[in-house]
């Protein structure tokens, strides 16, 4: 293969790289070196986002924590220690 009168082969590929303009993203230096680091970084961001949302929610419903809720239902006729336990 010849390119503008110059021979391009496996050892001389500089001529081929000079034919196209440089891509804008080719000069971007990535902040993470491996995909594992990138995944851990993104997971950390997600955990932080969840923590922030949880604290905002807790602040929003903090007044409800002062209210005592019954975790069971007891009828008005209920007696803690009845005198008679038989129902017949």
Rosetta silent file (secondary structure, phi, psi, omega in degrees, C-alpha in Angstrom):
SEQUENCE: XXXXXXXXXXXXXXXXXXXXXXXXXXXXXXXXXXXXXXXXXXXXXXXXXXXXXXXXXXXXXXXXXXXXXXXXXXXXXXXXXXXXXXXX
SCORE:     score description
SCORE:     0.000 S_00000001
   1 L     0.000  132.960  178.226    0.000    0.000    0.000 S_00000001
   2 E  -117.322  141.918 -178.352    1.352    3.406   -0.912 S_00000001
   3 E  -128.525  107.728  179.726    0.283    6.702    0.602 S_00000001
   4 L    50.994   45.534  175.994    1.283    9.871   -1.267 S_00000001
   5 L    82.191   -1.084  179.807    4.392    8.279   -2.616 S_00000001
   6 E  -109.760  146.636 -179.538    5.466    6.841    0.770 S_00000001
   7 E   -88.165  131.050  178.231    5.386    3.166    1.665 S_00000001
   8 L  -112.753  123.263  176.056    3.222    2.207    4.657 S_00000001
   9 L  -139.488 -171.209 -176.025    3.882   -1.128    6.347 S_00000001
  10 L   -63.202  -29.038 -177.951    3.725   -2.680    9.814 S_00000001
  11 L   -90.041  -21.401 -177.136    6.933   -0.987   10.915 S_00000001
  12 L  -124.219   80.377 -179.758    6.194    2.427    9.425 S_00000001
  13 L  -103.862    4.921 -179.553    2.643    3.424   10.342 S_00000001
  14 H   -63.964  -36.464 -178.758    3.449    7.062   11.166 S_00000001
  15 H   -62.745  -39.347 -179.431    2.520    8.123    7.650 S_00000001
  16 H   -69.487  -38.059 -179.943   -0.967    6.658    8.073 S_00000001
  17 H   -70.892  -22.245  179.259   -1.562    8.356   11.424 S_00000001
  18 L   -83.043   -7.271 -177.059   -0.671   11.731    9.939 S_00000001
  19 L   -78.706  -24.809 -178.843   -3.375   11.493    7.272 S_00000001
  20 L  -110.976  149.713  175.756   -6.264   12.145    9.682 S_00000001
  21 L   -70.602  155.695 -179.764   -6.669   15.007   12.150 S_00000001
  22 L   -68.325  139.582  177.220   -6.328   14.186   15.842 S_00000001
  23 L   -77.449  146.747 -176.368   -9.559   13.275   17.601 S_00000001
  24 H   -63.813  -35.253 -178.124  -10.594   15.533   20.478 S_00000001
  25 H   -80.270   -9.998 -178.446  -10.904   12.633   22.952 S_00000001
  26 H   -71.261  -19.791 -179.296   -7.473   11.227   22.131 S_00000001
  27 H   -96.740   -3.151  179.712   -5.813   13.876   24.297 S_00000001
  28 L   -75.195  128.255  178.828   -8.092   13.325   27.322 S_00000001
  29 L   -94.979  120.523 -179.091   -6.236   11.741   30.229 S_00000001
  30 L   -70.302  146.588 -179.297   -8.516    9.362   32.182 S_00000001
  31 L   -80.025  -24.855  178.291   -8.674    9.832   35.943 S_00000001
  32 L  -109.900  144.128 -177.127   -8.887    6.073   36.588 S_00000001
  33 L   -89.613  -30.461 -178.412   -6.370    3.595   35.249 S_00000001
  34 L  -127.749  163.684  177.312   -8.516    0.441   35.291 S_00000001
  35 H   -66.703  -32.694  179.105  -12.188   -0.430   34.941 S_00000001
  36 H   -62.836  -42.981  176.895  -12.145   -1.861   38.469 S_00000001
  37 H   -63.522  -40.246  179.819  -11.105    1.510   39.884 S_00000001
  38 H   -64.463  -43.651  178.756  -13.792    3.226   37.806 S_00000001
  39 H   -64.098  -42.074  178.397  -16.494    0.827   39.050 S_00000001
  40 H   -64.643  -39.498  178.529  -15.400    1.287   42.671 S_00000001
  41 H   -63.391  -46.475  179.881  -15.407    5.069   42.230 S_00000001
  42 H   -65.988  -36.993  177.439  -18.900    5.069   40.716 S_00000001
  43 H   -65.002  -38.962  176.591  -20.169    2.741   43.440 S_00000001
  44 H   -62.955  -40.442  177.434  -18.776    5.131   46.063 S_00000001
  45 H   -63.530  -42.329  179.776  -20.582    8.035   44.416 S_00000001
  46 H   -64.825  -41.655  178.400  -23.826    6.042   44.392 S_00000001
  47 H   -63.306  -41.140  178.808  -23.458    5.107   48.082 S_00000001
  48 H   -64.384  -40.229  178.452  -22.816    8.745   48.985 S_00000001
  49 H   -63.637  -43.178  178.292  -25.891    9.815   47.009 S_00000001
  50 H   -63.317  -42.134  179.395  -28.034    7.229   48.811 S_00000001
  51 H   -62.541  -42.273  178.826  -26.667    8.368   52.194 S_00000001
  52 H   -64.040  -43.012  178.987  -27.478   12.012   51.400 S_00000001
  53 H   -64.302  -37.680  179.807  -31.010   11.132   50.300 S_00000001
  54 H   -66.809  -42.653  178.974  -31.518    9.076   53.461 S_00000001
  55 H   -65.464  -37.577  177.093  -30.363   11.897   55.737 S_00000001
  56 H   -63.955  -41.765  178.755  -32.659   14.360   53.923 S_00000001
  57 H   -65.548  -42.481  179.320  -35.564   11.968   54.363 S_00000001
  58 H   -63.269  -37.807  177.037  -34.736   11.425   58.043 S_00000001
  59 H   -66.721  -34.791 -177.889  -34.647   15.178   58.621 S_00000001
  60 H   -69.646  -34.996 -176.642  -37.993   15.506   56.871 S_00000001
  61 L  -109.709   21.233 -178.310  -39.727   12.896   59.071 S_00000001
  62 H   -64.964  -31.964 -179.651  -37.836   13.516   62.321 S_00000001
  63 H   -66.696  -24.416  179.148  -40.939   14.927   63.977 S_00000001
  64 H   -73.660  -19.581 -178.936  -42.684   11.575   63.491 S_00000001
  65 H   -72.928  -18.493  178.951  -40.137    9.793   65.648 S_00000001
  66 H   -80.450  -18.391 -179.858  -41.464   11.593   68.728 S_00000001
  67 L   -81.347  133.030  178.265  -44.934   10.081   68.269 S_00000001
  68 L   -87.391  118.145  177.974  -45.450    6.765   70.020 S_00000001
  69 L  -100.964  139.840  174.152  -46.976    4.236   67.670 S_00000001
  70 L   -81.634  134.985  177.710  -48.565    1.050   68.908 S_00000001
  71 L   -95.161   10.187  177.747  -47.140   -2.001   67.188 S_00000001
  72 L  -149.767  165.290  177.560  -50.244   -4.023   68.065 S_00000001
  73 L  -113.060  127.955  178.331  -53.998   -3.566   68.325 S_00000001
  74 L  -121.376  124.483  178.087  -55.720   -4.156   71.648 S_00000001
  75 L   -68.651  161.395 -178.001  -59.515   -4.019   71.961 S_00000001
  76 L   -64.462  -28.449 -177.529  -61.054   -1.897   74.706 S_00000001
  77 L   -83.673    1.876 -175.901  -62.358   -4.988   76.514 S_00000001
  78 L   -69.574  135.613  177.519  -58.904   -6.539   76.831 S_00000001
  79 L  -121.677  131.323 -176.516  -57.796   -7.442   80.375 S_00000001
  80 L   -62.967  -51.990  178.572  -54.134   -8.173   81.113 S_00000001
  81 L  -123.610   89.195 -176.593  -54.742  -10.804   83.848 S_00000001
  82 L   -71.885  153.113  179.805  -58.350  -11.994   83.658 S_00000001
  83 L   -73.054  -40.261  179.182  -59.995  -13.647   86.622 S_00000001
  84 L  -115.874  130.546 -178.536  -61.564  -16.383   84.502 S_00000001
  85 L  -101.424  -16.992 -179.783  -59.688  -17.832   81.523 S_00000001
  86 L   -76.426  142.999  179.518  -62.328  -20.273   80.254 S_00000001
  87 L   -94.364   -9.036 -179.703  -64.603  -19.010   77.526 S_00000001
  88 L  -101.675    0.000    0.000  -67.516  -21.379   78.271 S_00000001
